[in-house]
Amino acid sequence: CLYTASDGLRIIEQTGIDNIREKSLSMTETIIDQSKQRGFSICSPLKKDIRGGAVSINLPEAFKIKQALDHKKILVDFRKGSNKKEDVIRIGPHFYNQKEEINHLFKKIDEIYSSGEYKKFSEKIEHVT
């Protein structure tokens, strides 16, 4: 197990933790900007110094949108709101992802809404996503 992890550790060492953090902040900022442009509410810290590497956003029909994205092989997480909190999708880019992939994600979300494709998916949650 340690042997297989060594390549990942070497990549992190070569890239540098500070560079990975800066890339993460840039990527999450792009997600926040794209979400705000569409009127989606952000359920993650907006301040860079306390934000982690993922952004949770509330959008209408969040679970159906997640399923439509899965169908397109675009992976995001879904979190069911509790105690009157909103359902969210959680987008967690890694340092090897590119901004073009985030733009692609939001383009596909726009297409899913405009085509009504999300309507063919169930609201019933049968498993943890």
Secondary structure by P-SEA (a helix, b strand, c coil): ccccaaaaaaaaaaacaaaaaaaaaaaaaaaaaaaaaacccccccccccccccbbbbbccaaaaaaaaaaaacbbbbbbbbcccbbbbbbbbbcccccaaaaaaaaaaaaaaaaacccccccccccccc
